[in-house]
Amino acid sequence: MTFEDFEKLLDKMVEEERGVRTSKGKEYAGTGDRLGNFKRLSDELGISPEAVCFIYFKKHVDSIASYIRNNGKVFSNEAVEGRILDARVYLSLLRAIIEERK
């Protein structure tokens, strides 16, 4: 992959992430606090919002690891590209939790 092709791919991924953040964010968090679902589950389970976010993130990492271990075989209806997208979004959300805590 050329440097130019890689930059185009990253641009495409950023756009995909924006779409996911917008659509899924409203579904999971509601209309008020963008981090609301992490905070609600944090309160329910007695763990930090960071831990909740990491658990969600780790699910996608586990799926990506399975894809790698199994030579590209996917065992669900979601492509590995979607898992990578979701993992990147969760890392962004983790950053937001950390920033808000400061």
Protein Blocks (a to p, Z undefined) as FASTA:
>chain_A
ZZklmmmmmmmmmmmmmmmmmmmmmmmnommlmklmmmmmmmmnopafklmmmmmmmmmm
mmmmmmmmnnopafbfbdfklmmmmmmmmmmmmmmmmmmmZZ
